[in-house]
């Protein structure tokens, strides 16, 4: 029997010729048995549609190779069990574990436990099996003898292969070679055919060729089509030409057939199909029908937007009788490999209201609902980490109300975690919430500027409810003890899914998840029970879900197809969009496979990774369009650097007329009627200054008004110069002094210093009561360091009575160790790796402080002395305008001398801003406030001295009240004169609503709550 090779260039009418041949066969023999084999399901559907348009395909088998083999085996009653994904996963995992234990994976054992390794191995095994290569193939030894890594891969392949046959399972990738083996052994017989057509292929692997050889004698007529122009040696035909040579080696009776070419394409597309990479055929004048457009834009995002806009315009076009000219199925988008373009297509298509149907499969474990579920399962293994727990509670994929938890509780728990510095640990959550039932968090007095909590958080009842809800949630993970069968864990997980209402809220992902779980149970029943702990089960289910492929669109619908490059052959569409013609993207950079090298691939007939003839595949793409073709490229990379065009783009540009090449830049003004969405129309109207007020569209007008308001706010925030009468000046808008005094009738020194440092920061913190809550971090915060050191000094002095320095130093280690032991719980922090080192460093600093403050003249007698709280009188100072300001605080230490005079000492952990000029400009006013409170409010005596003491460096400040001078005054009275001047400034500023931003000369503090919007904010890294 003669094998006919139908060779003709793409878009020359091969498929139409085949359809006509089928019809002629039926006319001559109505009972003819005809089979058409195509590469994939999509090509099957298009071929059927062509037959339907020409009269129908009743009685004709139209299927791909896998379906053909499955149908043949079913017809011969050769039953087999096709291994589900979970079975293959289990078999491969067992193979890896066995070979690792036997030290037979060489260097691969270092990466064998990584999920990515399994994916790579699965892909290589698939390539081997699809080509019909078995582990006992004698050719393997030749390549493995000198390549230990390849030998390890082949050992793993052999082990996996043996396990499949041991349990009687057939890997789907082995289905075609399995069928071929049975046919060659005559264990099954192929169905005699009047006509067998093999269409849409440009490459056949060894298993495909063997199948064709076996089928050929049982066919009266076998036609194989190839996208090849006989005699044309262009690179675009190199791949099908190589296939033709292989066919000639396998079939001695080949006959070349060429259909009469039918020109059905517009002039531009037809000219392009003749001239691409064929310089001698380039027309003198490229047809001006605009059927081919080359578009250069700034980025892949712009490519996607312009491509979808172009298609939407085509889809909305109508004929004269008002009917749409195109359907979604008439259009296709062909994008490069990788997630970048696919993610952009999803987002943009949603905005434009265009349905897309992706051909590729994504991993089930990458779907948001499944990621959220895996996060939930990890909770007990990660000690209920703060962020993980909060994400579970606020997740839209779970309904936790049955446990007493609501979505809004996540915010409350986050605020609690920041206040109490909860990083992780179930016991820590329980401890904090239990304490809050007795002492709920209320409005904080905020004595220190760096304090971060200033809100009404929760009451005891709320704390009790939250603790109960978290206990109920944690109880879910306590039902299963370690060492249970997989079936137990699957049942447990299904119960968990029902309890959180996961399946009803996530129908698509939930359905695929249940399938995966049922497969796991089936595998367990088939291969025997294995006992797993909870951690092992989570690891197992995570690995399965992260590798299990599922279709992006589970339901077929009217939509624009999104195909990969290799999937477009043998299909035709009215309009085609091709993205990504940038250097390094198309063609893809070719790299040798590190697991299956090129000589191995060439010797066994596998697809090569080098010299893949990508230009031929691209030529197939640009010949898929019947009406119009749009090809796009980005001209900038993500760093803003010029991106060179693909060589394919350069060739296309050389083929077409210059009018067919366009460039759209971001600054280019676009007509408003080209906007593909309401959001884009609004954006363009603002960008290009269109007047949308005359356009009657309620949604457009409503959104325009809203955007105008938002734009004004944004512009005001971006101003770099002071403009407007209210720039930092509330004036008569509100009575600021009344507002602040209503809530803060008693002031702290740090609050007063805040106004002097930056009135805007003062207003945001204390007028608006806005505070930034930084996320908790392990380790001691600066304000906690000060509190710990203060407490140690207070206790060691109190416990030592009036003892001498040596007695105090002798007691210091015991006192310090006790404070250190209780500090994490008392001050709510999670010790970091530096905690032990910090304790060792602080002890010598405390010793130096004790020695440095020792004096025969002064004796300490008050520690952490409060005023204005705990029933003690506040410091009251009357301004020149007659306004009284009341101040409260805590004096770290007060000493007295033999004359009854006193000195005040204020401990500091840092050593900055502690000299006289800082009092003059208002950076530090605590010392004169404390001195005045000690003498006037507490009546402790005359203050003759005072200074700051930097604990960590063991040094007193340059500023001393006894030597301070101002104007004609000296000593403490001079400091009081400066203090009164600062208080006058503060009261006058607040009374007149003056809260202008005043950034300090060095940098703004990191804890300033206004840094998110204040254009004056100057972070430390920006300091010159």
TAMOZI-V918126 format. One record per residue. PHI is phi in radians with two decimals (999 if undefined). D_FIRST is the distance of its C-alpha to the first C-alpha in whole Angstrom. Layout:
BEGIN
phi->(PHI PHI)
d_first->(D_FIRST D_FIRST)
END
This chain:
BEGIN
phi->(999 -1.54 -1.67 -1.59 -1.85 -1.54 -1.93 -2.82 -1.10 -1.01 1.08 -1.99 1.76 -1.06 -1.12 -1.10 -1.12 -1.14 -1.08 -1.12 -1.10 -1.07 -1.14 -1.12 -1.09 -1.22 -1.16 -1.41 -2.54 -1.04 -1.76 -1.10 -1.71 -2.16 -2.24 -2.08 -1.91 -2.22 -1.15 -2.69 -1.05 -1.07 -1.16 -1.00 -1.10 -1.16 -1.14 -1.08 -1.08 -1.16 -1.16 -1.09 -1.15 -1.81 2.23 2.00 -2.31 -1.03 1.50 -1.75 -1.45 -2.22 -2.70 -1.57 -1.07 -1.12 -1.16 -1.10 -1.14 -1.10 -1.11 -1.10 -1.15 -1.10 -1.11 -1.53 1.02 -1.69 -1.34 -2.61 -1.82 -1.48 -1.15 -1.23 -1.03 -1.10 -1.14 -1.10 -1.08 -1.16 -1.10 -1.15 -1.08 -1.13 -1.13 -1.09 -1.07 -1.16 -1.26 -1.14 -1.12 -1.60 0.96 -1.99 -1.84 0.92 -1.22 -1.18 -1.09 -1.22 -2.01 -1.17 -1.57 -1.52 -1.00 -1.09 -1.13 -1.10 -1.08 -1.10 -1.14 -0.98 -1.13 -1.21 -1.07 -1.06 -1.11 -1.13 -1.23 -1.05 -1.45 1.43 -1.62 -1.81 -1.07 -1.58 -1.07 -1.14 -1.22 -1.12 -1.05 -1.04 -1.52 -1.44 -1.05 -1.90 -2.38 -1.03 -1.19 -1.12 -1.10 -1.14 -1.07 -1.20 -1.11 -1.13 -1.08 -1.13 -1.11 -1.09 -1.05 -1.12 -1.16 -1.01 -1.26 -1.05 -1.67 1.30 -1.89 -1.98 -1.21 -0.99 -1.21 -1.67 -1.09 -1.15 -1.06 -1.05 -1.13 -1.07 -1.03 -1.14 -1.15 -1.16 -1.49 1.01 -1.29 -2.32 -2.06 -1.25 -1.28 -1.07 -2.19 -1.36 -2.61 -2.08 -2.00 -2.01 -2.21 1.58 -1.74 -2.17 -2.63 -2.16 -1.43 -0.99 -1.15 -1.10 -1.12 -1.10 -1.10 -1.11 -1.12 -1.28 -1.35 -0.95 -1.12 -1.71 -2.03 -1.17 -2.59 -2.13 -2.07 -2.03 -1.66 -2.38 -1.37 -2.52 -1.75 -0.94 1.50 -1.61 -1.67 -1.11 -1.08 -1.19 -1.93 -1.10 -1.19 -1.13 -1.15 -1.12 -1.12 -1.06 -1.11 -1.13 -1.09 -1.14 -1.26 -1.65 -2.22 -1.48 -2.04 -1.43 -2.30 -1.43 -2.24 -2.22 -1.29 -1.26 -1.10 -1.94 -1.53 -2.04 -1.61 -1.03 -0.97 -1.13 -1.14 -1.16 -1.11 -1.14 -1.15 -1.55 -1.89 -1.12 0.95 -2.41 -1.01 -1.17 -1.79 -1.10 -1.23 -1.13 -2.23 -1.22 -0.96 -1.71 -1.56 1.03 -1.39 -2.13 -2.29 -1.88 -2.21 -1.81 -2.31 -1.23 -2.62 -0.99 -1.06 -1.18 -0.98 -1.09 -1.11 -1.23 -1.13 -1.20 -1.10 -1.07 -1.18 -1.09 -1.11 -1.13 -1.21 -1.46 -1.15 -2.17 -1.40 -1.12 -1.55 1.49 -1.65 -1.19 -1.44 -2.28 -1.90 -1.00 -1.18 -1.45 -2.09 -2.57 -2.06 -2.01 -2.13 -1.14 -1.12 1.89 -1.53 -1.01 -1.20 -1.13 -1.13 -1.13 -1.11 -1.07 -1.16 -1.22 -1.10 -1.11 -1.11 -1.42 1.28 -1.99 -1.33 -2.10 -2.16 -1.50 -1.46 -1.39 -1.89 -1.92 -1.34 -1.02 -1.20 -1.61 -1.28 -0.95 -1.12 -1.25 -1.05 -1.12 -1.13 -1.09 -1.10 -1.10 -1.17 -1.39 -0.89 -1.17 -1.30 -1.80 1.02 0.88 -0.95 -0.93 -1.13 -1.13 -1.13 -1.12 -1.13 -1.14 -1.16 -1.58 -1.16 -1.33 -1.59 -2.18 -2.01 -1.75 -1.12 -1.12 -1.63 1.59 -2.00 -2.13 -1.00 -1.19 -1.18 -1.06 -1.15 -1.06 -1.16 -1.16 -1.13 -1.08 -1.12 -1.35 -1.21 -1.66 0.95 -1.59 -1.65 -2.92 1.74 -1.07 -1.10 -1.16 -1.04 -1.09 -1.06 -1.14 -1.18 -1.16 -1.11 -1.22 -1.19 -1.57 -2.26 -1.10 -1.31 -2.12 -1.05 -1.55 -1.25 0.96 -1.22 -1.81 -1.05 -1.41 -1.06 -2.07 -1.87 -2.75 -2.73 -1.42 -1.59 -2.85 -1.82 -1.10 -1.13 -1.17 -1.07 -1.13 -1.14 -1.12 -1.11 -1.10 -1.11 -1.18 -1.10 -1.12 -1.15 -1.15 -1.11 -1.05 -1.68 -1.90 -1.38 -1.82 -1.41 -1.18 1.30 -1.95 -1.19 -1.06 -1.07 -1.09 -1.18 -1.14 -1.08 -1.08 -1.15 -1.11 -1.12 -1.07 -1.07 -1.20 -1.17 -1.74 1.03 -1.26 -1.19 -1.27 -1.54 -2.38 -1.05 -1.12 -1.13 -1.09 -1.11 -1.16 -1.13 -1.08 -1.03 -1.12 -1.17 -1.12 -1.11 -1.07 -1.14 -1.07 -1.09 -1.07 -1.16 -1.36 -1.79 1.79 -1.36 -2.20 -1.51 -2.23 -1.42 -1.07 -1.09 -1.15 -1.11 -1.09 -1.10 -1.16 -1.17 -1.13 -1.09 -1.13 -1.22 -1.26 -1.93 -1.31 -1.43 -2.41 -1.28 -1.13 -1.95 -1.30 -1.97 -1.33 -2.58 -1.20 -2.80 -1.37 -1.33 -2.06 -2.00 -1.55 -1.04 -1.27 -1.58 -1.51 -1.14 1.11 -2.26 -2.28 -2.42 -1.21 -2.22 -2.23 -2.03 -2.10 -1.84 1.55 -1.46 -2.00 -1.06 1.60 -1.78 -2.28 -1.29 -1.22 -1.20 -1.56 -2.33 -1.23 -1.21 -1.25 -1.78 -2.11 -1.16 -1.12 -1.13 -1.13 -1.11 -1.14 -1.19 -1.85 1.41 -1.40 -1.08 -1.38 -1.63 -1.90 0.94 -1.56 0.94 -1.15 -1.11 -1.18 -1.12 -1.16 -1.04 -1.05 -1.10 -1.31 -1.84 -1.53 -1.58 -1.66 -2.13 -2.64 -2.28 -2.08 -2.06 -2.14 -2.59 -1.54 -1.84 -2.28 -1.57 -1.22 -1.71 1.44 -1.56 -1.08 -1.90 -1.18 -1.25 -1.15 -1.04 -1.17 -1.09 -1.06 -1.19 -1.07 -1.09 -1.29 -1.48 -1.65 -1.36 -1.07 -1.23 -1.49 -1.93 -2.20 -2.30 -2.01 -1.87 -0.99 -1.43 -1.25 -1.26 -1.90 -1.07 -1.11 -1.31 -1.62 -1.12 -1.71 -2.68 -1.08 -1.06 -1.20 -1.07 -1.16 -1.10 -1.15 -1.09 -1.32 -1.23 -1.81 1.31 -1.28 -1.60 -1.55 -1.15 -1.53 -1.61 -1.47 -2.66 -0.99 -1.13 -1.12 -1.17 -1.11 -1.19 -1.10 -1.07 -1.11 -1.16 -1.09 -1.14 -1.14 -1.13 -1.11 -1.09 -1.09 -1.09 -1.09 -1.24 -1.55 -1.11 -1.85 -2.29 -1.25 -2.42 1.56 -1.28 -1.87 -1.17 1.25 -2.36 -1.33 0.90 -1.67 -1.08 -2.51 -1.49 -1.03 -1.06 -1.12 -1.08 -1.21 -1.16 -1.08 -1.69 -2.29 -1.29 -2.03 -1.82 -1.91 -1.08 -1.15 -1.18 -1.16 -1.10 -1.10 -1.16 -1.14 -1.26 -2.82 -1.00 -1.13 -1.11 -1.05 -1.13 -1.16 -1.27 -1.94 -1.44 -1.53 1.03 -1.83 -2.36 -1.47 -1.88 -1.18 -1.13 -1.16 -2.28 -1.16 1.87 -1.58 -1.38 -1.01 -1.20 -1.26 -1.03 -1.06 -1.12 -1.13 -1.17 -1.03 -1.11 -1.09 -1.11 -1.07 -1.22 -1.20 -1.23 -1.14 -1.17 -1.58 1.05 -1.76 -1.14 -1.36 -1.06 -1.13 -1.13 -1.11 -1.15 -1.16 -1.39 -0.99 -1.02 -1.13 -1.11 -1.10 -1.08 -1.17 -1.14 -1.07 -1.11 -1.54 -1.04 -0.99 -1.33 -1.19 -1.78 0.99 -2.45 -1.75 -0.99 -1.71 -1.16 -1.54 -1.01 -1.12 -1.16 -1.07 -1.07 -1.16 -1.35 -1.30 -1.06 -1.08 -1.14 -1.18 -1.08 -1.14 -1.11 -1.09 -1.17 -1.17 -1.56 -1.18 -2.69 -1.32 -1.53 -1.97 -2.22 -1.16 -2.46 -2.37 -2.25 0.83 -1.42 -1.53 -2.55 1.49 -2.61 0.95 1.39 -1.59 -1.17 -1.45 -1.39 -2.01 -2.21 -1.74 -1.35 -1.15 -1.52 1.55 -1.54 -1.80 -2.00 -1.86 -2.19 -2.18 3.03 -2.38 -1.59 -1.09 -2.75 -2.24 -1.95 -2.30 -1.96 -1.19 -1.57 1.45 -1.40 -2.26 -2.28 -1.93 -2.22 -2.02 -1.28 -2.33 -1.45 -1.65 -2.11 -1.60 1.01 -2.17 -1.98 -1.09 -1.15 -1.22 -1.26 -1.13 -1.58 1.72 -1.17 -2.33 -2.18 -1.14 -1.05 -1.15 -1.11 -1.15 -1.10 -1.21 -1.15 -1.12 -1.53 -1.53 -1.55 -1.56 0.98 -1.56 2.37 -1.41 -1.53 -2.01 -2.64 -3.06 -2.82 -1.60 -2.17 -1.47 -1.12 -1.22 -1.96 1.05 -2.51 -1.44 -1.28 -1.17 -1.28 -2.29 -1.08 -1.16 -1.95 -1.29 -2.28 -2.63 0.99 -1.73 -1.79 -2.54 1.33 -0.96 -1.03 -1.13 -1.12 -1.20 -1.09 -1.13 -1.04 -1.10 -1.12 -1.13 -1.12 -1.05 -1.10 -1.12 -1.14 -1.13 -1.13 -1.18 -1.08 -1.70 1.19 -1.67 -2.29 -1.19 -1.12 -2.35 -1.16 -1.16 -1.13 -1.61 -2.83 -1.36 -1.19 -1.13 -1.48 -1.14 -1.25 -1.50 -1.14 -1.26 -2.40 -1.31 -1.29 -1.51 -1.05 -2.23 -1.26 -1.09 -1.21 -1.62 -1.17 -1.54)
d_first->(0 4 7 10 13 16 19 22 26 27 29 27 25 22 23 24 21 19 22 21 18 18 21 19 17 20 22 19 19 22 21 17 17 16 17 18 19 22 24 27 29 31 27 26 30 29 26 27 30 28 27 30 31 29 29 28 26 26 24 22 21 22 23 23 22 25 25 22 22 26 24 22 25 27 25 25 28 28 31 32 35 35 37 40 41 44 43 41 44 46 44 44 48 48 46 48 51 50 49 52 55 53 53 50 49 51 52 50 52 54 52 51 53 52 50 48 47 45 43 42 41 39 37 36 35 33 31 31 30 27 26 25 28 31 34 33 31 32 32 34 37 37 38 40 42 44 44 46 45 42 42 44 42 39 42 42 39 39 42 40 37 39 41 38 37 40 41 38 37 33 33 31 30 29 27 23 24 25 22 20 22 22 18 18 21 19 23 21 18 16 16 13 12 12 12 12 14 16 19 22 21 22 22 20 22 21 21 19 16 16 16 13 11 12 11 7 7 9 8 7 7 8 11 14 17 19 23 23 24 22 25 28 29 31 32 31 27 28 26 23 23 23 20 18 19 18 15 14 16 14 10 10 7 9 10 14 15 19 20 24 26 29 32 34 36 39 40 41 38 36 38 38 34 34 37 37 37 36 39 39 37 40 42 46 47 45 45 48 46 47 43 43 46 47 50 52 54 57 55 52 54 55 51 50 53 52 49 49 52 50 47 50 51 48 48 51 51 51 50 53 53 54 50 48 46 44 43 43 39 39 40 39 41 40 42 42 42 45 48 50 48 47 51 52 49 51 54 54 52 54 57 55 54 50 48 45 42 41 38 39 41 44 46 48 51 51 52 56 56 55 57 60 59 59 62 64 62 63 67 69 67 68 72 72 71 73 70 68 70 71 67 67 70 69 65 64 62 64 67 70 73 72 74 76 75 74 72 76 77 75 77 80 78 77 81 82 80 81 85 85 82 80 77 75 76 76 80 81 80 82 85 85 84 87 90 89 90 93 94 91 91 93 94 94 98 96 99 96 94 91 91 88 88 90 89 90 87 87 90 90 88 85 85 85 83 80 81 80 77 76 77 75 72 72 73 69 68 71 69 67 68 66 64 62 59 56 56 60 59 56 59 62 60 59 62 63 61 62 66 65 63 60 57 59 60 56 54 50 51 53 50 48 51 51 47 48 51 49 46 49 50 47 47 50 50 47 48 51 55 56 59 60 63 63 62 59 58 58 57 54 53 54 51 49 49 49 46 44 42 43 42 44 44 44 43 41 43 43 44 43 40 41 37 37 35 32 32 32 28 26 29 32 35 38 40 40 42 42 44 46 45 48 47 46 45 42 40 41 43 40 42 40 40 43 41 38 38 36 35 34 32 30 30 28 26 28 29 32 35 36 34 33 32 34 35 31 32 35 33 31 34 36 33 33 36 36 40 42 41 44 44 47 49 52 55 57 56 58 61 61 60 58 54 52 49 45 44 41 45 46 43 43 46 45 43 45 48 51 52 49 51 53 55 57 60 62 65 64 65 63 63 64 62 59 60 57 59 63 64 62 64 67 67 66 69 71 70 70 73 72 74 72 76 75 71 72 70 72 69 69 73 74 72 73 77 76 74 77 79 77 77 80 81 78 80 83 82 80 84 85 89 91 91 93 96 94 93 94 97 97 100 101 98 99 102 100 103 104 100 100 104 103 100 101 105 106 104 103 103 99 99 102 100 97 99 100 97 95 96 93 92 95 94 90 91 95 95 91 91 87 86 83 82 80 78 79 78 79 83 86 87 90 92 91 92 96 96 96 98 101 101 101 104 106 105 106 109 110 110 112 115 117 116 116 113 112 112 110 107 108 107 104 101 101 102 99 97 97 97 93 92 93 92 88 89 92 90 87 85 82 83 81 80 83 86 87 88 89 92 93 93 95 98 99 99 101 104 104 105 107 109 109 111 113 117 120 121 119 118 115 116 113 109 107 109 108 110 109 108 109 112 113 114 112 113 114 114 116 115 117 116 117 114 113 110 110 108 107 105 106 108 106 109 113 116 119 122 126 127 125 123 119 116 112 109 106 103 100 97 96 98 97 100 103 105 108 106 104 106 108 104 103 101 103 106 106 108 111 110 110 114 115 114 115 119 119 117 117 121 120 122 122 119 120 116 113 109 106 105 101 100 97 99 103 104 107 106 108 109 112 114 117 117 115 116 116 118 122 121 120 119 117 119 117 114 115 116 112 111 113 112 108 109 110 107 105 107 107 104 103 105 104 100 100 96 95 92 94 92 93 94 91 89 88 88 85 86 87 85 85 83 80 82 85 84 87 85 85 83 84 81 82 85 86)
END
